[in-house]
Every structure is written in C-alpha cells, then in structure tokens.
Amino acid sequence: MQKEDLPSNPGTFIPFDLTNENGNSTIIAKRDDETEVTLPATVKNAPGTDGVLEHLDTTGIFDIEGTWYFRGIATLSDGTIMKGSWEKRIIGK
C-alpha cells in the first residue's frame, strides 16, 4: 500500500453480502511505518449481509499507539476474493 492509495475522502461505503464467506477471510493491519500484519477474520453478524468482518485481538497486537490502516479481504465459497477499502484509525492517545 502506498500513501497515495488511501482515499482522502472515501465517500459512501456499500456493504458486500458475506453470506457465502468460507472461513478463510483476513484483515490486513498496516502502520504508517509500513509494518503489516495479516489477521484471521470472521463474519461479525451472521449471516453476513451487512458486510462486516472482525478480528478479536486477544494477543495485544494493537498495543502500539499511532495511525493504523485496515482492509478486509473476504474469501467466498466459490473462490471469489473481495477486497474492501482501506480504513484509517488512530489507536491510543
């Protein structure tokens, strides 16, 4: 991800129906310093029609304050891979 890949004004997000998500979805978490982690993700609200994936941090990966960027990557049962938009979040402070 390059800084220019991040939208300055992402506009309206349209949820993608994750009803056929196959259990192999991930969330990419990236810091400003280019540190990147791929995390397992699950559908937050079954059956997934709202398009929300989540990762519950039980290991403390987000104990580092600063700017993080997140992107969900959903894998569907037919092999289709859907990549979500990057979202910016400030952790801590």
Buried (B, 14 or more C-beta within 10 A) or exposed (E): EEEEEBEEEEEEEEEBBBEEBEEEBBBBBBBEEEEEBEBEBBBBEEEBEEBBBBBEEEEEEBEEEBEBBBBBBBBBEEEEEBEBEBBEEEEEE
